[in-house]
Amino acid sequence: TEDVWQKARDANGGRGLDFVLDNGGSTVARSLDSLAHNGVLLIVGGVASERLAELNLRSMWFGHRSLTASGNGRRVDLRTILGEIKRGTLKPVLARAYPLSQAAEAHRTLQAGQRLGKVVLIP
């Protein structure tokens, strides 16, 4: 399998990553290990598995790394929302879409906090 963590580090000049978004499960430990000093790991939804991998807490402490999680609600709620979007009765607000090559600019837009809607990266 492809080592996405190493590819990301290589793209980041060989240093650890400042931020990693993970959907939970067996990849969490590897994502945590890929962080730079003061890096942040955000687990969204935890949809990949009922249980998380074992974590190296010393790595977190010594690297001043943070882990946070966000549950995205119930699956039935997601199905309802997606149905409303499909019918056109609910329209997500898009502030701006950026190509992935402009991720730094998208991040600056988020940091500025002067937007209404979502900022999206397009691969």
Number of C-alpha atoms within 10 A of each C-alpha: 3 6 7 10 18 14 11 16 16 13 11 12 9 11 15 20 24 15 18 18 14 20 17 22 17 15 15 23 17 13 21 26 19 21 25 17 18 16 20 21 23 19 20 16 16 18 15 14 13 8 11 14 13 10 13 12 12 10 14 19 12 10 15 14 21 16 13 10 15 11 10 12 9 9 10 9 11 12 11 11 15 13 13 13 13 11 10 10 9 12 11 9 10 12 13 14 13 15 12 13 11 12 14 11 13 19 12 10 15 13 10 9 8 9 13 10 11 13 16 15 15 10 7
